[in-house]
Amino acid sequence: MKSYPNTKIRNVGVVAHGGAGKTSLTEAMLFNTGAVNRLGRVEDGTTTADYHPEEIKRQVTIHATLVPCEWKDCKINVIDTPGYSDFISEVKGTLRVVDGTLFVVSAVDGVEVQTDVIWDFAGEANLPRLIFINKMDRENANFYKVLDELVEDFGSSIVPVQLPIGQALDFSGVVDLLEKKAYSYKDGKAAETAIPADMEDQLSEYREKLIEAAVEADDDLMMKYLEGEDLTPEEITVGLAKGVKQGKVFPVLCGSATKNMAVTTLMDFLVKYFPTPEVEDGKPFCGLVWKTLADPYVGKMNFIRVYTGALKGDSNVLNSTKDKLEKVGQVLYVRGKTSAQTPEIPAGDIGVLVKLQETGTADTMCDKDNKVVLEGIQFPEPTFSVAIFPKSKGDEDKLGVAISKILEEDPAVRVKKSVDTKETLMTGMGETHLDIIIDRMKRRYGVDVTVETPKVPYRETIRSTVQVEGKHKKQTGGHGQFGHVWIRFEPTQGDFEFSEEVFGGSVPKNYFPAVEKGLREAMVEGVLAGYPVSGVKAVLYDGSYHPVDSSEMAFKIAAGLAFKKGIQQAKPVLLEPIMAVEVVVPENFMGDIISDFNTKRGRVLGMEPSGKTTKVKAMVPLSEMYRYAIDLKSMTQGRGYFKMEFSGYEEVPGRLAEDIVKKAKAAQEAEK
């Protein structure tokens, strides 16, 4: 693949709800350029973009895949993205480095959830947006119904630049509103044809709307239009290009990806109207890594968008995010799973670096003598957690290696070791996301894991003050063991406090640390169900010692005995972690969210309306939140999102506490 100047490059993110036909459209574009000699099919696992084993198996896009097309002496860097919410981080990375978005919408299903979600993301990034209404050849396809949905959801800036000739089984071509020409398609190639007589009125109506939209972005054209002067096709083209770039016009085209109808027209439109990458000449190299892949053959691959200068092979560059020098060997152009070496990647283009040591997703790479750090990528926080264990005991090390590789590759995965439950917790964007990660660990790294719902890190505490004695006395011949303490236990706000009120040396000062240590070790296991104890203040106020037999060990054991006895008498209760939860949903789902929180023993603290959405704040027990990512998706059809953080511990209601204690004791018995 040859190198192109930035004026001949278009960086385009292809986005949609799952099943709208993004990957098929990308494949048709490749076929039309001659990059592939036959149209691959998603159902057969033969497309260029969906080449990963998990994509072929599930017939869905999971990775954002770079598939450049060379068309009309331009390079269109198409990035085919996933359409399912579990893989939204791939979309976020893509939107950070493209200069425009191509939304694919099904002519049968219309505007769906992810279309809405990604539209908002693209708007936040101020990206130009173009819509391709796909599947015009399918039964029940309805261009005008979908067009109405688009206008209703995204406003009057939605403007068709084509109209379909026929729909569903009668779809045969398109009418170009700019040129006032009609085209039919055979084997992907356009042939001019007569405009159907019954479409003349529609053509006039929609062309007028298109001209009105085009002049919005240019004051001179607006004045000319308002004064009743006719605009030339060139002037309309200039106005439309400005409107697209400024995000004031969202053009709508249509066709069929699988039949390769009107795809070349779409490609012409991308070349003609989508913005070129903005480049400042004369500046040294700077680029952003937007994706990382662990390829089983090539090794680690860092996908990079170059913003200034040129990234040359066999050079030293600075990872300014981590302040580390990297040795760049080969630089590659890729198309799906195929790659070709290139001497350099110029400004505005997208390529791949291999086998870098320190660099990961969202890192800035730059000239080592001209440090600059670009804005990173805002990935969504993962919210669905599972506990994972290697099925074979000898696989702990392999699991560690697999996790480190997965974390390099996927910014939407978090892994941590729970201090309380001793479990390895993996958190992702949803059940499907983690299923795929688990599959990948087995297939690529040979680690088979068991997946379970995480244990709740319960705690135990006390509700009353007690004074107890702990005495450890043992005579075994020679030196014996003697430690004797009186300790007062009382509730407190913190985890644990220790103090002493010993008078007259009944317990020597040098044994105080041993008493505290004995108490801290005993707190690891409570008396109700073996959960750690917190919220206890222990005051050593009396005791006795033996000048020969007393030792630190003896006083440590005595303190532990006192602890067990004291906690038992001080009205122990079970505590559960409470999470501060914030859910953002369209306002029409607010009632469902609140009533669901009520069933989860949650307390709603308030609601904050903002535009079309409402933020609901609540305090909810962690035990009720482990599957909330799935529940929320179901309640809101995927339109809601949430975040939560630990707030504190609260007492578990009586009957529920009894059940938890019973189950914990049964589990302890089973382990013996």
N, C-alpha and C positions, 0 to 999 in steps of 0.2 A: 504494500500500500504506500503510495507516494505521500510526500509531505505537502501540506496546503498552508497558504498564508491565512491569517485570521479572517480576512474579508471573504474567504471561500469556505468558512467553517460554520456549521449550525449545530449547536449543542442542544439536543431535544430530549426531554424526559417523557416517555410514553406511560401514561398513568390511567387507571380506571378501577372500577369495582371488579372483583374476580369474575371471570367468565364473559367479559364484554368483548374480548377478542384482541387484546393488545399484542400478544405473542404472534397470533396469526397475521396481524397487520404488519408487524415487524418482519416476519418471514416473507410476506408479499413484497415489501419494499426491497429486501435483499434480492429476491428473485428478479425483480424488475431491473436491478442494476447489473445482473449477471454474476453476482457474488456466489449464488447457489444456482445449480442447474435444474432443480426440481423443488416444488413447494413442499416443505415439510409440514407435518400435521401434529398438533398437540396430542391428539388421541393415539397416534402411533409412536410418540416420543421421538420424532425425527426433526423437530425444529432446531434452528441454530441457537436461539436464545435460551431455551429450556433444556440444557444439556446435562445438568447435574442428576445423579441417580435418583435422588429423592423427588426431583421435579418430574422425571419420566414416570416414576412409580405412581405419584399422586395426581399427575396431569394438571398441576398448578405451578405458577411461577413462585419461586421462593427467594431467589437471588435477583438483585438488580444486575442486568447483564449488558455489557457494552457491545453493540453490533453496528459498527460504522457502515454507511452506505455511500458510495460515490455516484453522484447524480448531477448531470448538467454542469460538469466541471466544478462541483462543490462536494465537500465531505459533510454528510449529515451524521453526526455522532449520536445515533439513537441509543438511548438507555431504556431497555424494557424492564419495567418494575413489577413487583408483586401487587396483586389486587386485594389481598386478604389482610385484615387488620393486625393479625399476629406478626406480620412482616413489615409493618409501617416504618420501622427504622431504616429499611432499605430505601424506601421512598424519600425519607427525610434526607439521607445522604445524597441521593440523586438531585433533589431540588436545590441543594446547596451549590451544585457545580454546573447546572444547565442554565441556558439563557432563555429557555421557553419550555412550555409544557403542552403536550398533545393529549387531550382527554378523549378517550375512546368510550362511547356510550352506546349501549345496545338499542337498536331500533325496536326491539321487542320488549325489553325489560325497562327501558327508560333510565331516569336518574336514580341511582342506588346509593346506599349509605357511603361507601368509600369515595364515590364521586364527590359527595358533599364535603367529606372530611378533608380530602386532598385539595379540593378547590380552595378551602380556607387556608391551608398551608401555603399554596401557591400565591394566594393573595397577600399573606404576611410577608412573603419573600419578594413581592412586587414583580412576579414573573408574568410575561405574556402568556395567554392561554388560547388555544385553538381546539375546537371540538370536531371530532369525526364521528358521525352517527353511523355505526357499523351494522352489519347483518341486515341490510336493506332487502336482501333476497329471501329472508326467512318468512315463514308463515306468521301472520299477525304483526309484521313490521309496520310501524306507523310513524313516518317522519314528522308529521305536523303535530301529533300528540306529544312526541318527545320534545319537539321544539318549544311547545307551550310549557312543558315541565321545566325546561332549561331557563326560559324567561322568568317563570314563576320563582324558581329557586335562586337564580343568579342575576336577575335584573334585565333591564331593557338594552344593555350593552351586548347582549347575545344577538348576533345578526347572521342570517344565512348568506353565504356567497354562492351557494349552489342549491338547486331544487332537484329532487329525484324525478326521473321519468318513470312513472309507474311505481308500485310498491309491492313488497312480498314477492309472490311468484311472477308478477308482471314487471318487476324492476328490470330496466334495460339500459339505463344510463343516467346522465345528469345534464341539467341546463346551467351553464355558467352565467351568473347574473352580471358580472363585470363585462364580459365579452359579448353577451347576448348571443351565445352560441350553444348548441346542444351536441352532446357526445354520446356515442354508444361504445360498448367495449367487447372485444373478443380477444381471448388469450392475454388479457391484461393490457392490450393496446387500444388507445382511443381512436375513434374515427368520427369525424364531424358528420352530423345528421341534421335533419330539419327539426326545428322546434315544434312540438305538437301544438296544433291550433288551439286546443282547449287549455293550454297553459299560458297564453299570451297575457291574460289579465293578471294571473299570479306573478308572472315575470315582471310586469310593470309595477305591481304593488310592492314586491319584495326588493326590486332594484331601487326603488325610491327610498325604502328604509335603509338600504345599504349605503346609498349616497349620503343620506342624513347622518349616518354613523361615521362615515369617512371624513366629513367636513368638521366634525366635532373637535378633531385633534389639530386643526390648522386654521388660525384666525383669518388668513387671507382667503382661503377657500370658503370659509363660513360666510364672509362678507359677500363674496361673489354669488354664493348659493342663495343667500337671503335677498339679494338684488335681482334674482330671477334669471341670472345668466346660466347657460348650459356649461357643465364641466366636461372637460375632455377625459377620455379613459386614462390618460397619463396622470392627470390631476387627481382623479379618484384613487388611482393606484398609490400615489404619494401620500394622500390623506389616510388611506387604509393602513399603509405600512406604519405611519406615525401612530395611528390609533392603536394598532396591535402592540407596538413597542411600548407605548405609554400605559397600556392596560385599560384603555378607554373603549376598545372594541374587541369582542370575543367572537371571531368568525366561526361559522358552522359549515362543515362540508359533510358529504355522505358517500356511502359506497358499501362494498362487500369485500372483506379481507380474504375470505376463503375462496371466493370466485375471482379475486384479483380485479375487481371492478372499481374504477375511479381512484385507484391507489396511486397511479402515476400523476394524476391531477393533484392529489394531496401532496405528493413529493415536490411538484412544481411550486405549489403554494408555499411550502416550507422554505424552499430556496429563495423565492421572490419576496416573501413578507416577514419571515422570522428574522430577528436581529442577529447580527454577527457579534462575536465576542469582542468586548471593549478591551483594547490593549494600549498601554502607554509605552510608546517606543523609547528605546535607549535605556530602559531600566534593566538591572540585573535579574537573574532567574529568581522566581518565586512561584510556589505552587502549593496546592492543598490535597492531601490524601483523603479521599472520600469513601473508600472501601478497601477492605483487606480480605484476601482469600488464602486459604491453606490448600494449595493444589497438590494432590498426591504425587504428581510427576515433576512439576516445576518447582515446588516449594512455596514459600510465602510470596504472595503477589500483592503489591500495593498499587491501587489505581489512583492516578494523580491527574488533576486538572492544572495545567500550567497557566498562570495569570500574566507573568511578565518574563522577558528574556527567553532563554531556551534551556531545556534540560538535556544535557549531553551525556552520552554513555562514557564509561571509564573516567569519571570525575568524582571529586569530593564535594559533598554538599552538607549544609547544616540542617539538622532537625531542630528548628528554633523553638518548637513547643517543649522539647525535652532537653534542649541545649546539648545535643550530641552530634558529633560528626559522623556522617555515613559515607561509605565507599559505594558509589554507584557503578555497577558493572554494565550489564545489558539494559537497554531501554527498549520496550516492545510496544507495538501496536497489536491489539487483539480484536478478534471478531468471534464472540462466543468462546469456544474452547480452543480455537486456532490462534496462533500468534506468529508475528514476524518481527525480526530485529530491525531497528531503525537507528541511524546515527544520533538523532536528537528529536525531542518533542518541542515544537515551537509554541509560542504564546498563543493561548486560545484553544489549544488542542488538548486531547485527553489520551493518556497512555498508561503504561504499567512499568513499575520497577520490581525487580525480583531479588529475593534473598537479602533484604536489608535486616540489620540486627535489632535496631531499637524502634523502628518506625511503625506506627499503627494508625488506625482510622482517626481522622480529624486533626492529624499533625500537619504543621506547616513545614515545608522544605524550602530552603533558600540558599542564595550565594553565601559562602562562609564568611565573606568580608562585608556583607551588607545584610545584617540581621533584621528580619521583619517577621511578625507573627500575625497571620490572618485570622479573621473571625472563624471559630470552629463550627461544629455541627451540633444543634440542639436535638439530641435523641430523646424520645419519650422514656419515662421511667418504667421498667418492667414491674408487674404487680402480681404475677401468678407464681407461687412457690411450691416446690416439691422437695422431699428429702430423698437423696440418692445414696445407695450403698453398692459397692462392687459385689457381684454374685460370688466371685471366687476370692477367698481371703488373701491370696497372693497378688491380687490386682490393684492394691492401694496405690502403688507407685505408677502403674500404667494409667490409673484414673487421674492422678495428679497431672501427668503429661497431657492427657486428653483434654482436661479442663483448661489448662494453660493455652492450648492450641485453639480451643473453642472461644475463649475469651479474646484472643487476638483477632479472631475472625468476626465475631458477632458483638457489636456494642450494646445490644439489647439483652445480653445475658449477664447476670450477676451470680457469683458463687461465694458463699461464706460458710465458715464452720460455726455452728451455734455453740456458744460457751455453755449455755444452760442445758441443752438437750444432747450435746455432743454429736449432733447430726450434721452432715454436709447438705446445705440448702442451696438449691439452684432456682433462680428466679428468672422468668422470661415474660413474654408478652401474652401468653395464653397456652392452652393445653396443646394445640397443634404445633406451636412453636417448639415447646419442650419435647414433644414426641419426636420431632425431626432431629433435634439436638441429640437425644438419646440414641436414635437410630444411627446417626452419624458417628457417635462415639464407638458404637459396636462395629460398624462397617469399616470405618477408616482407621480406628486406633485399637480395635480388638478388645474393647472393654465392654462387658455385659453388666448392666446395672439393674438393681431393683429400685422401683420408684414407689414411694409411699407419701401419704399426706403428712406434713411435718407435725411433730409432737408440739403440744402447747406448753410453753415454759411456765408452768404454774409455780407459785411460791406458797409458803406457809408463814403465818405470823401469829401473834398472840393478842388478846383483847383485855387481859387483866394483869395486875401486878402480883407477883408471888415471891416468897423468900424460901429458898431451899438449901439443903446441905448436900455436899458431895464429899464422900470420903473414900480414899483408896488406901487400903492397908493390906500388906502382904508380907509374910515372914517365910523365908525359904532357906534359912541357915545362913550365917554370915550377915551381910547388910540386908535389911529388909527394904520395903517400899512404903512410904507414908506421905500422903498428901490429904489435906482437909480444908475445905472451903465452905463459907456461907455466901451465897450470891442472891442478889435481888434482881429479878427480871421484870421489866416493865415495857409497855409499848412505846415506840418512838417513830418519828417521821422518816428518818434515814434508813439505810440498810442495816447498820450495826454500830452501836457505840459501846465502848468499854471504859469504865472508870473504877476508882477504888476509894473506899472510905475506911481503910484499916487503921485502927489506933493501937498503940502499945506494942506494935511488932508482932501481933498474933500470926501474921503471914509475912515473912521477910520480903523486902522490896525486890530482891533478885528473882523471886518466883512469880512476880506479877506478869512478866511477858509470857511465861509458860501457861499461866491461867488463861490469858487472852488467846494464846495460840490454840489451846484445847477447846475453847469456846468456838473459835472460828472454824476449826476442823469439824466440830460437831454440827455446826449450822448447815453444812452441805446436805444433810439428810434430816428432814423433819419427821415428826412422830405420826402425822396423819397418813401420808401417802408416800413419804420418802422424798418430797420435793424440797429444794433449798429454803432455808428460813431467812426472813428479812424483817425489818421494822422492829428490832429488839434492842433494848438498852440493858446491859448487864453491869451491875455494880457489885464488886467484891468488897464486902464490909467486915468479914470476920473469918476465922478459921484457926488452925493450929498446925504446928510442924514438929518434927523430931530432929534433933541436932545431927543424928547419924543417918537415919533411914530416909529422910526427905530428899527429894531430887526434883529437877525440872520435869522429868517424865511423870513422876508420881502426881505432881500438881496439875499437869496437863490432863492426866486421866481423871483426876478428881473433878476438874472443871467440866469435862465431857459428861460425867455421870450426873452432875448437878444440872447441866443443860437439859438432858433427856427428861429428868424428873420434873424440872421447872416448867418446860414447855408443855408437858402433858397436863400440868395443873393450871396453866395460865389461859385456859379457854382458847386452844389453838383453832384457827380458821384457815380456809383455803383462799388464796388470792389468784386472780387471773389478770393477764395483761390486757389493758384497754388501749385501743388505737384511736387517735384523732384522725377522722376520715373526712376528705373533701371530695364530693362527687359533682362533676359538671355535666348537665344533661339539658337537652331541649326542654323548654318549660312544660310542654304537654306530658312529659314523663315524670314530672316532679311528684305527683301523688303516688305513683307506683314505688318510687324510691323511698318515700317517707314510710309508706305502709310496710315495705320490705324491711326497713331498719327496725320497725316496731316488732316484727317477728324475730329479728336477730338480737333482741334485748338491747337495742341501740337507743341512745338519747339524742334526738335532733336538737341542735343548738341554735340553728338559724338558717336563713336562706338569703342569698344575694343575687338578685336578677342582674343580668348583663346582656343587653341585646336580645338575641333569640334564645339564650341559654340561662340557666339558673344554677348557682353553686349551692349545694346543700352541705352543711357542716354537721357532723355528728360524732358522738363517742360510742364506739362499738367494741365488744369483746373480740380479741384476736381469733378465738376459736370459731367465731361465726364468719370470719373474713377470708379464710383460706381459699374458698372457691368463688369469691365475690367477682373476680374478673370474668368468670363464665356467667354468673348470675346477671351481672350488669349488661353484658353483651346481649343476653337473652331478653332482658326487660326493655332495652332501648334499641333493639335491632342494630347494635353496634355503634350507636350515636353518642354514647356516654363514655366518659373516662374518669378515673379517680386516682387519688394518691392517699397514702396514709403513713403516719409515723407514730411511734410508741409515745403514749402519754403518761401512763402510770399503771399501778396495780389497784384493783378493787376486789372486795370480797365476793366470792361466788355464792349465789343464792343456795339456800340449804339443801333442797332436794337434789339439785344438780351436783352440788359438792359431794353428797353421799354417793352418787353414781360414779363420779370421777375417782373418789377414794377407793371404792369397791373394785373398779377396773384396774387401778394402779396396783392394788395389793394382789389381785389375781395375776397380773403380769409379772410381779416380783416373785410370786410362788412358782410360776411357770419357768422362770429363769434358773431357779435353784436346782 
